[in-house]
Amino acid sequence: MKIAIIGAGNLGKSIAKGLIEKHAIDSLYLTKRNLSSLSDLESAKNVVLTTKNSDAVQNVDIIFLAVQPRHLEGILKEIQSDLKENHLIISTITGYSIPKMESVLGSDKMIVRAMPNTAIAVGKSMTCICSNEKGKSKIETAKSIFNSVGTTIEIPESQMQAATVVCASGIAFWMRLIRATTQAAIQLGFDAKEAQELAMYTSEGAASLLITNGNHPEQEIDKVTTPKGCTIEGLNEMEHKGMSSSLIQGMVASFQKINNIKKEQI
Ligand SMILES: NC(=O)c1ccc[n+]([C@@H]2O[C@H](COP(=O)([O-])OP(=O)(O)OC[C@H]3O[C@@H](n4cnc5c(N)ncnc54)[C@H](OP(=O)(O)O)[C@@H]3O)[C@@H](O)[C@H]2O)c1
């Protein structure tokens, strides 16, 4: 596959690293106005770094758009004349709808909208995708790219904002949970490095149990909560302090914010 990533910043570079790691590319063009932050990829096989978006588009079949929303319209206009019928355009831009992209590019272009997260750099992104009518024929291609660097589900475009909160912002939410667990482990006597290892691998194990067994979390909780035991004591104390409630309220607040940002952009 010949792929370009327009805007190889935090997310774009993570996507690039994931694709390189999984050998999922024949050639990969990475664009930015200032290329210095990509110097570590300079010598990577089949990778071209360029400031020229048009050059990248002309040399590939699949174009990832990973710039900040405010830069997108200018870039779409810049590359419009280089776009061919067989180009697949995959946008990761938060809050920028497919109809809005079609209003610039036309509805005859194959457009997929994707919401990955930064775990794409280590092949573990939960990515939600949807497409325009024309892009439906390429949705499996888009899925196979994202499946090579994680897990993909197809959702209606109307759920894209919610997916952004759960999956993209979700990385930050889970980092805080892991950090809090680490802090508790230090207080319980582990040194900082050990504490983080305990927190990271325990959370990985918990998620893996659900992924592997397909169980509801409460089934796994039942297995470790002895009546009158220490686990249920701790768990109930966390719930008295509002653990589930604060997580839910935080995610709903994020969702309200993302919807307000979208209104401001319209
Ligand atoms: N970070 C995430 O976890 C995440 C997850 C899902 C979706 N998203 C979405 O993905 C997009 C990128 O997010 P990000 O966090 O990666 O932002 P970012 O780090 O700011 O990356 C955007 C990059 O675009 C480059 N850029 C700006 N103008 C350009 C131009 N004319 N041509 C080529 N490149 C240009 C910038 O580099 P130069 O200034 O050097 O050009 C910058 O490095 C956003 O729309 C965001 O909403 C992010």
The ligand as an ORCA input file, in Angstrom:
! r2SCAN-3c Opt
* xyz 0 1
  N      -3.887     13.016     19.362
  C      -4.889     12.121     19.396
  O      -4.941     11.221     20.242
  C      -5.978     12.163     18.372
  C      -6.878     11.090     18.307
  C      -7.867     11.101     17.325
  C      -7.963     12.174     16.456
  N      -7.106     13.230     16.553
  C      -7.205     14.338     15.578
  O      -6.071     14.236     14.746
  C      -5.644     15.536     14.340
  C      -4.192     15.713     14.700
  O      -4.027     15.671     16.119
  P      -2.595     15.711     16.757
  O      -2.751     15.598     18.218
  O      -1.707     14.746     16.044
  O      -2.158     17.224     16.361
  P      -0.704     17.799     16.105
  O       0.288     17.092     16.955
  O      -0.826     19.278     16.204
  O      -0.382     17.391     14.597
  C      -0.827     18.082     13.481
  C       0.352     18.299     12.588
  O      -0.085     18.911     11.383
  C       1.028     19.606     10.864
  N       0.567     20.606      9.907
  C       0.002     21.813     10.144
  N      -0.238     22.443      8.990
  C       0.167     21.621      7.998
  C       0.191     21.715      6.591
  N      -0.267     22.801      5.942
  N       0.668     20.679      5.888
  C       1.134     19.572      6.514
  N       1.150     19.427      7.840
  C       0.678     20.440      8.580
  C       1.718     20.210     12.090
  O       3.112     20.264     11.921
  P       3.834     21.573     11.341
  O       3.414     22.726     12.195
  O       5.284     21.253     11.384
  O       3.338     21.703      9.952
  C       1.408     19.228     13.196
  O       2.516     18.464     13.590
  C      -6.552     16.528     15.038
  O      -7.530     16.973     14.155
  C      -7.136     15.736     16.180
  O      -8.415     16.208     16.489
  C      -6.100     13.233     17.479
*
